[in-house]
Amino acid sequence: MIPRIHKQGSNTRGLLNYLYGKGTREEHLDPHLVASYDDMAPDPGRDPSVTKEDLQRVLDQPLHLLDEDQRPDQHVWHCSVRATATDRILSDEEWGYIARRIVAATGIDPGGGDSTGCRWAAVRHADDHIHIIATLVREDGRRPDHHRSGQRAQAAARLIEADYDLHRVTPGDGTAARRPTSAERHKAERQGQERTARERLRETVRGASAGAASTDEFFDRLAADGLLIGKRIAPSGDLLGYKVALPDDRNKDDEPVFYAGSTLAPDLSLPRIRERWSQRLEAISEGGREPVQPTLPPVTHPAFARRRAAAATWQALLIIDHGDDGMAAAQIAAAGEVLDALAKTSTAHTRTELRQAASVFERASRSHVRAVRGHDHALRQAAHDLVHSGPAPGRVEDGATMAMVIDMAIFLAITAANWHTKRHHSQQAAAAQQAAEHLRSAYQAAAAHPIAALRQRGQHLSTRIRQRQADLLRQALPELAERIQAEPGWPALAATLADARQAGHDPAALLAEATRRRELGTADSISDVLVWRLLRSAHLPAAPENPQATPARNGRRIPAPAPTAPPAARAANPSSRQR
């Protein structure tokens, strides 16, 4: 049950014309009253002797209790109440009862024998929703107390859902981005667009702000994405704000329709974006303000950028788990920038899922917990590197490191969901969980080839080497060893452990470190998770140069005959070329 308080108006007749009209797409069927302030209001939908003017006069009659100069300019209150798509069709009587509860909760007509409520009427013109129209002058000529009526309507809707066994809508906290209006949705449909201009602009602006280091870089990215930009400049010459428009989104006068950043999302206003660019921590140390971690050298190689993003993501997991709320909120907000950057630089086979993950995680990146900026520097640097390194050019190592960072992003989304759940941020927790599902789908697409290549190599290991890796696994993870060896990815993990030994590492120590870092029981594939952790911590190539080469005792590789897989490019890590 989704109530929505619309902007107050001054034209009762105009709104009645819409409610009793055919609709913009002939979608209004059988409009009629289901309830009113005294259940005696005239109904132009069912009574042919009644007109919309009759209903208007009845609703607006309290206005005449006031002198003209005392009448409110915006006296029309409008609330729509919509059932969700999975709810059953409610009867007129049920909708009438719902309308009475909404006007009572919002202060429009408190009821309980109070004769000083406002006059209102509830019109149903579709199966799944009603509209409530009211005049904001009470029967005694006073104004109603409808302060925070939107939140009060939402609270009443949660109770109605329980009483009628309807879909339980996750309660919000007022930090969500503004939804498109019905006019914006209808305009997008007329133009054949799947999303409204507001939604397309929000995605583009979020992508442009991901990892941006300055105002100039931010506006350059907006311009490169083809947006029209308007800047609000103070008399002093200081930049106060900005607005953006799509070149093809025009009003009736053929002028671009601009949206201020703050109307796209609360964290896209210029002041909020500038907070990300602060290079100093909020916390005060004894010696004054403590500087954040210095900027790392720029990265231009996609594989290296993704490795750095995976490392930064792991660091963020530790901060969310062990830091205070402000530090954790900053990491979660910056995680949204990393997902935006991944979506912006993804290839065709992962692009759709990554864009959806970034889109839904946007809701998880905001809450009433104020982010302490500065501690999120590593993630923001990673987002900057991802954008500047660009899309992976098709090399196997680039695709494998994409799978590596997506694997870490899944854990980050789940960690964010758990953090929000503990603080009763229901909408944010649900959004983070949904993002994790999209990330899992993206991971399957990104990891399919590199994991298959590692599995193939693992299957060519000698019996003695396979047994050594199995013994090592039982020593490090006795409670999970049997499950891991039964997974399809076990040969890939065995090959990775063999590679780590050849590179001079202690496989037992690496495996112990990888398993200590985070729980593994909820992973879809524990072997895959361990593969990516080992490859990252041991700085091993994410994709072998020859997928069918078999590790030998002396550190050289014995190529398998007639390889079928295409040779992969060399790793970005220079040390790997000496192996």
C-alpha positions, 0 to 999 in steps of 0.5 A: 500500500503506497500513499503519496501526498501530491503538491497542494493546488488551488483548482478543485474543479481541475483535479475533479476533471482529471479524476472523473475524466478518461485519463491521459491514455483512456485508463480511467474506467468507471470513476466513482466515489467510494467514500466521503467526509459524510458519505453523502457527497454527490457522485458525478460518476454514478448519479447522472443528475449530478455534475462535477460542479456540484461536487466542487461546490460541496467540497469548497463550501467551507472556503466561503466561511472566510473572507476572500483575503483570508482564504488559502491560495493552495487549498486543494489537498490531494493524496493517491493510495495505490496497492502493489502489483501482487495485492488482490483487488480490493472492493469499494467498501475496503477502499472506502475504509482505507480512505477513512483511515488515511484522512484520519491519520493525516489530520484531514478528518480526524473523526472520533465525533469531531465535526471540525474535519475537512471536507473530502472525497475518495474517487476510484477510477482503477482497480489498484488505487484511489485518489483522495481530494480535500479542501484545506479549510475545516467546517469551523473555518480553521486550517487542519493540522496536516503537518508531516501528512506524508509520513503519517500516511505511510505509517497508517499504510503499514497498519492497513497492510497488516489488517488486510494481509497485503504486501508489506512495503518496506518503511522508508526514512525520508532519504530516498531519491525523489520519484518521477511524477506521473507527468514525467512517466507519461511523457517518457511513455509518449516518447518511447523511453523506458525511463523518465528524464529524471531517472536517466539524469540521475544515473548519468550524474551519479556516474559522472561524480563517481571518483571525480576529484574536482568540480572541473572534472565533474562538469567535464564528465557531465559535458562528455556524457552529452548533458546540458549544464547550467551553473548558479554563480554568486555575485562574488563569482563563487559556484553555488549550484548546478542543474542539468538537462537532456538535450532531447527533453523539452517543454511545450516551449521547446526549452530544455527541462533542467533538474537541479542536482538536489532534486535528482537525489539528496547526495547529488547536490553540489555541497554534498558532492564537494564533501567527497573531495575533501582531502582531510579527515573530520576527526581531530588529532592532538596535532590538529587535523589529520590528513587522509591517505595521500593520493596514489599514483594514477592507474591507466591499466584496466586490470591493475585498476580492478586489482586495486579496487578489490584491495580497497573493497576488502579494506572497506569491509574491515572498516564497516565491521570494526569502525564507527557508524560515521566511518562505515556510512562513508565506506557504503556511500563510496561503495556506490561510487565503485559500483557506478564506475564498474557499470560505466566501464563494464563490457557487454556481457556484464553491463546490464547486471552491473548497471542494475546493481549500481542503480539499486545500491544507490538507495543503500548508499544514503541514510540518516547516519552522517558519513565521515569523509576522508576514511573512504579515500581508498574506495574513491581512489579506486572508483577514479582509477576504474573510470580513467583506466576505461573498459577492459579491452578484451584481454583475459587478465582484464576479464579475470580481474573484473570477476575478482572485483565483482566477487569482492563487491558481492561481500561488500553489498552483503556487509552493507545490508547487514549493517543497515539491518542492525540499524533498522534501515529497512529500505537500505538493507533491502536495496543492498541485498538486491544489489548483491543478487545482480552482482552475483549474476554479473559475477557468473558472466565475468568469471565463467571463462577464467574459472573454467580455464583454472579448472581445466588446469587443475584437472591436469595436475598430477595425482601427487600434486592434487593429493598435496592440495587436498591434504593442505585444505583439510589442515586449513579448513577441516570443517569445510574441506569436504564441501569444497572438494565436492564443488566444481571449482575445487580443481581451480583452487588446487591449481591456484594453490600450486601456482602460489607454491611455484611463485615462492609463497607458503600455500598453507599460510596464504590459505589460512590468511584467506580463511581468517579474513571473512566467513565462508559458509554463506558463499555460493562457491567457497572455492571460487572465493578462495581462488580470488583471495589467493590470486589477489593476496599473492599477486598472481596473474588472474588468468594463466598465460596458457590455461592448459599448462601443467605446473611442474616441480621445477617451477616451469610449465609443461604445456598440454598438447593442442591447447584449445583455449586462446592464449591470454595476455600477460598479467599487469603485475611485472613480477609475474613475467619472471615466473 
